[in-house]
Amino acid sequence: MLSPLPVRDGVNATRLRIPDTGPWGSVMDYMLERFGHVDPEGIVRRFACGEIVGLGAEPLTPTTPLGVHEFLWYYRTLPVEEPIPFTETIMHLDDDLLVVDKPHFLPTTPGGRFVQESALVRLRNRLDMPDLIPMHRLDRATAGVIMFSVNPATRGAYQTLFERREIRKEYECVSALDPLRHEAMAALDFPVTHRNRMGKTKGELLSTVLPGEPNAESEIDLIGTGYSHGNQPGREVGHFVLRPHSGKTHQLRVHMAALGLGILNDAFYPDLLDKAPDDYAHPLQLLARGVCFTDPLSGKDAAFRSAMELAERPYPAIP
């Protein structure tokens, strides 16, 4: 359902479904009961000023009864945000497709305390492209290549590639190699394929492993081992390439932890750490290295690879 309100400041209007019947004398009464603990004066003001609309951008008034509109739309009051001190890099832009190298700590889409400080909103404002939509997502903690649709008319052609799993994705990660992880790695014959069944409940932080037929699969290979020269110099680490064959939330992080090789600086897996402010000096060592596919419009092969490197990867030994 298309919003009757345009994108403003890079952000879509919020849509809310309204019950057909109930004990409320008006739509405004319903909103005051549901959201009045946040800003009751603001709700009354928005209705009085015609800032809350239904289909066709028809303003709702303080007396609009239930049953007239199934949905309403309005602009949220944007939170004050601390700027994320990293900038996304544009790798490719044409009339249909935008490809970006996303830094660690920047969310793909707005949510929670990150609205303006999200890749989507930043890029909409930076490029004056209100129709921009991400074709897939990366965790806020993960850096690397992400694709956006520029043109709504050709969006479906690229979405079909993802639905048919015709986009080949490659990631890299770094894991610390303490004695227990050395033992876990020694038991593996690389490359290995890890499969399980994963699920995530809305509102929960973590994805969980479930019984039943696998729905998540990743191929994992060892690039090499050595000592980090990054922010943890001298720490022994392993450098891995990861090729997911499915796209479950936190899939690669869960799979590496399941192998006993949890990704360096992962605050979620294998153990959930206490919430703490972002530590920009110690990002999650997971990078979406690249994507490749056959472009559905041109029929030509396309490939994009991140220019970023994982800070804690092992460097070749210096003679």
PyMOL commands that set and color helices and strands:
alter all, ss='L'
color gray80, all
select helices_A, chain A and resi 27-35+40-48+55-57+119-127+155-163+179-186+251-258
alter helices_A, ss='H'
color red, helices_A
select strands_A, chain A and resi 14-17+71-74+89-93+97-102+133-134+143-149+168-176+192-199+208-210+216-227+236-244+286-294+301-305
alter strands_A, ss='S'
color yellow, strands_A
deselect
rebuild
show_as cartoon
